[in-house]
Amino acid sequence: MSTASVVASPSAPESRTAKAPDATVTDPALVRRAVKAAALGNAMEWFDFGVYSYLAVTLGKVFFPSGNPTAQLLSTFGAFAAAFLVRPLGGLVFGPLGDRVGRRKVLALTMIMMAVGTFAIGLIPSYAAIGVGAPVLLLVARLVQGFSTGGEYAGASTFIAEYAPDRRRGFLGSWLEFGTLAGYIGGAGLVTLMTALLSADDLTSWGWRVPFLIAGPMGLIGLYLRMRLEETPAFAAEVEKAEQDRPRVPLREMVTGQWRALLLCVGLVLVFNVTDYMLLSYMPSYLTGELHYDETHGLLVVLGVMALMMIVQPFAGALTDRIGRRPVIAAGCAGFLLLSVPALLLLREGSLLAVALGMGALGLLLVCFTASMPSALPALFPTKVRYGSLSIGFNVSVSLFGGTTPLVVTALIGATGNTMMPAYYMMAAAVIGGFAVWRMAESAGRPLPGSAPSVAGRHAG
């Protein structure tokens, strides 16, 4: 179905999203479907990240044979980080395309590419079987994943933001990161279960492939959900203004025309992703590799923290609708600045309770970002360049600072011997994020730039 104007066409068939002269009235059922479809793609992306991070030691043995465990881990995280180098390229391609042909079509394409890239990793022969070709193929698959994810988060957050009523955008947007946590828990939980059930030899020889092969069916489900959706009301309104196909927006306008918003986006994404990847991607390896913590207990603690974050996430998203995005993001920055060192000291103490408390504190601080960013970031840009500009700013920041976090921190610890480096890294990110939130405008309860006000239809409960 297409978006219809109830005023201009009173006899038109009933539409799921009505455009009134001064506001868009959204259908709650359609909004829920849009949130589910967008969140599933994020869940699939982070299912892969969870699997990759939790299998880092095993993948190092399979693809990067070496007598030095640290060198293996660095090589594995190097392949992990390589995918982030091409994310800006994906953003440059998919972002402007999403502003021209629509959000839904591009999100369907990124879903297909993500599924193919992840599924392919499960089919790659080991180094023992084909030699140097194995790590090369792993790198190629990671690059496909990275290119596709260049258009995924910006598109998914834009999709939800443009569907959501203004007063519920924080709550509905928070489900995008709920999908992130669900995907990560699914991937990490599956690896944890396999680690407990399989011998080390079985896990290295064939068991590690199973989680990656699951990506195929997940991708088909996500593609089906996304293709059943309508285009967002905001994009449909832009098309209606142009009367025909959307005009091409010059790349220069997406960058130089939005330079202030892009800088704010880079700063916000920096603190969001450095802390995110530090906690969810790096900490499992840090606990086992640097602190020599029992592997099974370390995995279970991180899974427990993520489950706690999932419980808190929707409530924190609703809180941003009531008190604003800025206070919640600022609280997260202040928390990481003040509590990163105490939290890491708890981890180094070593007992299960201390590790749980330290990780739990970091997880709850991270919720300040995961609950706010999906609604705050799209509100930085006007509708006509939202997908493209957000893709560029988000992916540049993630590539330079977020995805490289495990590699950089591992290298810093190796160079200095100081196991407190993760805390210092998070504190530096918090300072930058704090400056960005100080300079950003509040967007809670307000229309997206370039869009009409959006209100919930009946039965929005």
C-alpha positions in Angstrom: 0.0 0.0 0.0 1.1 3.5 -0.5 0.8 6.6 1.7 -2.4 8.5 1.0 -3.6 12.0 1.8 -6.9 11.8 3.5 -7.6 15.4 2.8 -6.7 15.5 -0.9 -8.2 12.1 -1.7 -11.1 11.4 0.7 -12.3 8.5 -1.5 -9.0 6.8 -1.7 -8.6 3.3 -0.1 -7.7 3.3 3.6 -4.0 3.8 4.0 -1.8 2.7 6.8 -0.1 6.1 7.2 -2.3 9.2 6.7 -0.9 12.5 5.7 -2.9 15.4 7.1 -2.3 19.1 6.1 -0.2 19.7 9.3 0.8 16.3 10.6 1.3 12.7 9.6 -0.9 10.2 11.6 0.8 6.9 11.8 -0.8 3.5 12.1 0.5 1.7 15.2 0.5 -1.8 13.5 2.5 -0.6 10.6 5.0 1.2 12.9 5.5 -2.0 14.9 6.2 -3.9 11.7 8.7 -1.3 10.6 10.5 -1.5 13.9 10.6 -5.3 13.8 12.0 -5.4 10.2 14.6 -2.8 11.0 15.7 -4.3 14.3 16.1 -7.8 12.7 18.7 -6.5 10.3 20.7 -5.0 13.2 20.2 -8.3 15.2 21.7 -10.2 12.3 24.7 -7.9 12.0 25.5 -8.2 15.7 24.8 -12.0 15.7 27.8 -12.2 13.4 29.8 -9.8 15.6 29.0 -11.8 18.7 30.0 -15.1 17.0 33.2 -13.6 15.6 34.2 -12.0 18.9 33.5 -15.0 21.0 35.3 -17.3 18.6 38.3 -15.0 18.2 40.7 -17.4 19.8 39.4 -20.4 17.7 39.3 -18.4 14.5 42.9 -17.4 15.1 43.9 -21.1 15.3 41.9 -22.0 12.1 43.0 -19.1 9.9 46.2 -17.7 11.4 48.5 -20.5 12.6 51.2 -19.2 14.8 53.0 -20.2 17.9 52.1 -16.9 19.5 48.6 -16.6 20.9 48.8 -12.8 21.0 49.8 -12.7 17.3 46.8 -15.0 16.5 44.4 -12.8 18.4 45.8 -9.6 16.7 45.4 -11.2 13.3 41.9 -12.2 14.0 40.9 -8.8 15.2 42.8 -7.3 12.3 40.4 -9.1 9.9 37.6 -7.9 12.2 38.8 -4.3 11.9 39.3 -4.6 8.1 35.6 -4.7 7.5 35.3 -1.3 9.1 37.7 0.2 6.6 35.2 -0.3 3.8 32.1 0.8 5.8 32.5 4.4 4.7 32.5 3.2 1.1 29.3 1.3 1.7 27.9 4.4 3.3 28.9 6.5 0.3 27.1 4.1 -2.0 24.0 3.0 0.0 23.3 6.3 1.9 22.8 8.6 -1.2 21.0 5.7 -2.9 18.6 5.5 0.0 17.9 9.2 -0.4 17.1 8.7 -4.0 15.3 5.4 -4.5 14.0 4.9 -1.0 14.9 3.5 2.4 13.1 0.1 2.0 14.9 -1.0 -1.2 18.3 -0.2 0.1 17.7 -2.0 3.4 16.6 -5.1 1.5 19.8 -5.0 -0.5 22.0 -4.6 2.6 20.2 -7.5 4.3 21.0 -9.8 1.4 24.7 -8.8 1.3 25.1 -9.3 5.1 23.6 -12.7 5.0 25.8 -13.8 2.0 29.0 -12.5 3.7 28.3 -14.2 7.0 27.1 -17.4 5.4 30.3 -17.5 3.3 32.6 -17.5 6.3 31.1 -20.8 7.4 32.1 -22.4 4.1 35.8 -21.2 4.0 38.3 -24.1 4.3 40.9 -23.8 7.0 44.5 -22.7 6.6 45.6 -26.3 7.0 43.5 -27.2 3.9 44.3 -24.4 1.4 47.0 -22.4 3.0 47.1 -18.6 2.7 43.9 -18.7 0.6 42.0 -19.2 3.8 42.7 -15.9 5.5 42.4 -14.1 2.2 38.9 -15.5 1.7 38.0 -14.6 5.3 39.1 -11.1 4.6 37.0 -10.9 1.4 33.9 -12.1 3.3 34.5 -9.6 6.0 34.9 -6.8 3.4 31.5 -7.8 1.9 30.0 -7.6 5.4 31.6 -4.3 6.1 30.4 -2.8 2.8 26.8 -3.9 3.4 26.8 -2.7 7.0 27.8 0.7 5.7 24.2 1.3 4.8 22.5 -0.8 7.5 22.5 1.1 10.8 21.9 4.6 9.2 19.1 3.1 7.1 17.5 1.2 9.9 17.6 4.1 12.4 16.3 6.5 9.7 13.5 4.0 8.8 12.3 3.8 12.4 12.7 7.5 13.1 10.7 8.4 10.0 7.9 6.0 10.9 7.7 6.9 14.6 5.4 9.5 16.2 7.4 12.4 17.5 6.6 11.8 21.1 7.5 8.1 21.0 10.6 8.2 18.7 13.0 7.4 21.6 11.0 4.4 22.8 10.5 3.0 19.3 14.1 3.7 18.3 15.5 1.9 21.3 14.2 -1.4 19.9 16.8 -1.1 17.2 19.5 -1.6 19.8 17.3 -4.1 21.5 17.8 -6.1 18.3 21.5 -5.5 18.5 21.6 -7.0 22.0 19.3 -9.9 21.0 21.5 -10.7 18.1 24.7 -10.5 20.1 23.2 -12.7 22.9 22.0 -15.2 20.3 25.5 -15.4 18.7 27.5 -15.3 21.9 25.0 -17.7 23.6 25.3 -20.2 20.8 29.1 -20.1 20.9 29.0 -20.5 24.7 26.7 -23.5 24.4 28.9 -25.1 21.7 32.0 -24.4 23.8 30.4 -26.3 26.7 29.2 -29.2 24.6 32.1 -29.7 22.2 35.6 -30.6 22.7 38.3 -28.1 21.8 39.3 -30.2 18.8 35.7 -30.5 17.5 35.1 -26.8 17.9 38.3 -26.0 15.9 37.7 -28.6 13.2 34.0 -28.0 12.4 31.9 -26.6 15.3 32.9 -22.9 14.6 31.2 -23.1 11.2 27.7 -23.7 12.6 26.9 -20.2 13.9 27.9 -18.6 10.6 25.8 -20.9 8.5 22.7 -19.9 10.5 23.0 -16.5 8.8 21.4 -17.8 5.6 17.9 -18.5 7.0 18.0 -15.4 9.2 18.7 -13.3 6.1 15.8 -14.7 4.2 13.4 -14.0 7.1 14.7 -10.4 7.4 14.4 -9.8 3.6 10.8 -11.1 3.7 9.9 -8.7 6.5 11.5 -5.7 4.9 10.0 -6.3 1.5 6.5 -6.3 3.0 6.8 -2.8 4.3 5.8 0.5 2.7 8.2 3.4 2.2 8.5 5.8 5.2 6.0 8.7 5.3 8.8 11.3 5.3 10.4 9.9 2.2 7.0 9.5 0.5 6.4 13.2 1.2 9.7 14.1 -0.4 8.8 12.2 -3.5 5.4 13.9 -3.6 7.1 17.3 -3.4 9.3 16.4 -6.4 6.2 15.2 -8.3 8.3 12.5 -10.0 11.5 10.6 -9.0 13.6 12.0 -6.3 16.3 14.4 -7.6 19.9 13.4 -7.1 21.3 15.2 -4.1 25.0 16.1 -4.7 27.5 14.4 -2.4 28.9 17.8 -1.7 25.6 18.9 -0.2 25.5 15.8 2.0 29.0 16.7 3.4 29.8 20.4 3.2 26.2 21.4 3.4 25.9 19.4 6.7 29.4 19.9 8.1 28.3 20.9 11.6 25.8 18.1 12.0 28.4 15.7 10.6 30.9 16.7 13.2 28.4 16.2 16.0 27.4 12.9 14.5 31.1 11.7 14.4 31.6 12.7 18.1 28.4 11.1 19.3 29.0 7.9 17.3 32.6 7.8 18.6 31.7 7.6 22.3 28.8 5.3 21.5 30.8 2.8 19.5 34.1 2.9 21.4 32.2 1.9 24.6 29.9 -0.5 22.7 32.7 -2.4 21.0 34.9 -2.3 24.1 32.2 -4.0 26.2 30.5 -6.3 23.7 33.4 -7.2 21.4 36.6 -6.8 23.3 35.8 -7.7 26.9 35.4 -11.4 26.4 38.9 -11.7 25.0 40.2 -9.2 27.6 38.9 -11.3 30.4 40.4 -14.5 29.1 43.5 -13.3 27.3 44.8 -10.5 29.5 43.3 -11.3 32.9 43.4 -15.1 32.5 39.8 -15.3 33.7 38.0 -18.6 33.3 36.6 -18.6 29.8 33.2 -20.1 30.5 32.5 -17.8 33.5 33.7 -14.8 31.5 31.3 -15.5 28.7 28.4 -16.0 31.0 29.1 -12.8 32.8 29.1 -10.8 29.6 25.9 -12.6 28.4 24.3 -11.7 31.8 25.2 -8.0 31.4 23.7 -8.0 27.9 20.5 -9.5 29.2 20.3 -6.8 31.8 20.8 -4.2 29.2 17.9 -5.7 27.1 15.6 -5.4 30.1 16.5 -1.8 30.7 16.7 -0.7 27.1 13.0 0.1 26.3 12.5 1.9 29.7 15.6 4.0 29.0 14.3 4.8 25.5 11.0 5.9 26.9 12.9 8.0 29.4 14.6 9.9 26.5 11.1 10.8 25.3 10.2 12.3 28.7 13.4 14.2 29.7 15.2 14.4 26.4 18.1 12.7 24.6 20.8 15.2 25.8 20.5 14.5 29.5 20.6 10.7 29.0 23.6 10.9 26.7 25.4 13.3 28.9 24.8 11.0 31.9 26.5 8.2 30.0 29.5 10.3 29.1 29.9 11.5 32.7 29.6 7.9 33.9 32.3 6.5 31.6 34.6 9.4 32.5 34.2 8.8 36.3 33.6 5.0 36.5 35.7 3.4 33.8 38.8 3.0 36.1 36.8 1.7 39.1 34.9 -0.7 36.9 38.1 -2.1 35.4 39.7 -2.4 38.8 36.8 -4.6 39.8 37.4 -6.8 36.8 41.1 -7.1 37.7 40.1 -8.2 41.3 39.0 -11.4 39.6 36.1 -12.8 41.7 32.9 -13.6 40.0 31.0 -10.9 42.0 33.6 -8.2 41.3 33.6 -9.0 37.6 29.8 -9.0 37.4 29.6 -5.6 39.2 32.3 -4.0 37.0 30.7 -5.3 33.8 27.2 -4.5 35.0 28.2 -0.9 35.7 29.7 -0.5 32.2 26.6 -2.1 30.6 24.1 0.2 32.4 26.2 3.2 31.3 26.2 1.9 27.7 22.4 1.8 27.8 22.5 5.6 28.0 23.8 5.5 24.4 22.0 2.5 23.0 18.6 3.9 24.1 19.3 7.4 22.8 21.3 7.3 19.6 18.8 5.6 17.2 16.5 8.6 17.7 19.1 11.3 18.3 21.3 10.7 15.2 18.6 10.8 12.5 17.3 14.1 14.0 20.6 15.8 13.1 19.8 15.8 9.4 17.0 17.0 7.1 14.9 14.4 5.3 16.3 14.9 1.8 19.9 14.0 2.9 19.2 12.1 6.1 20.2 8.6 4.9 23.2 9.8 3.0 24.7 12.2 5.6 24.0 9.9 8.5 25.6 7.0 6.6 28.8 9.1 6.0 29.1 10.5 9.5 28.3 7.2 11.2 30.5 5.0 9.2 33.5 7.3 9.2 33.4 7.4 13.0 32.8 3.7 13.4 35.6 2.8 11.0 38.2 5.1 12.6 37.3 4.6 16.3 34.6 1.9 16.9 35.6 -1.1 15.0 39.3 -0.6 15.5 38.8 -0.6 19.3 39.7 -4.2 20.0 42.8 -4.0 17.7 44.0 -0.7 19.1 43.5 -1.6 22.8 45.1 -5.1 22.3 48.1 -3.4 20.7 48.3 -0.7 23.4 48.4 -3.3 26.1 51.0 -5.3 24.2 53.2 -2.2 23.8 52.8 -0.8 27.3 52.0 -3.8 29.4 49.3 -1.7 31.1 46.0 -3.7 31.4 44.2 -0.5 32.4 44.3 0.8 28.8 40.6 -0.1 28.1 39.6 2.3 30.9 41.7 5.2 29.6 40.4 4.6 26.1 36.8 4.8 27.2 37.5 7.9 29.3 39.0 9.7 26.3 35.9 8.8 24.2 33.7 10.1 26.9 35.3 13.5 26.8 34.8 13.8 23.1 31.2 12.6 23.4 30.5 15.0 26.2 31.6 17.9 24.0 29.3 16.7 21.2 26.3 16.4 23.4 26.9 19.9 24.8 26.8 21.3 21.2 23.8 19.3 19.9 20.2 20.5 20.0 17.4 18.6 21.9 15.2 16.7 19.5 12.8 14.8 21.8 9.2 15.4 21.1 9.9 17.5 18.0 9.4 16.8 14.3 12.4 15.6 12.3 14.1 18.4 10.3 12.4 18.7 7.0 9.4 16.6 8.0 5.9 17.4 9.1 4.9 16.6 12.7 4.1 13.0 13.3 1.5 11.8 15.7 0.3 8.3 16.7 -3.0 7.0 15.5 -5.5 5.3 17.8 -4.6 2.2 19.8 -0.9 3.3 19.8 -0.6 1.8 23.4 
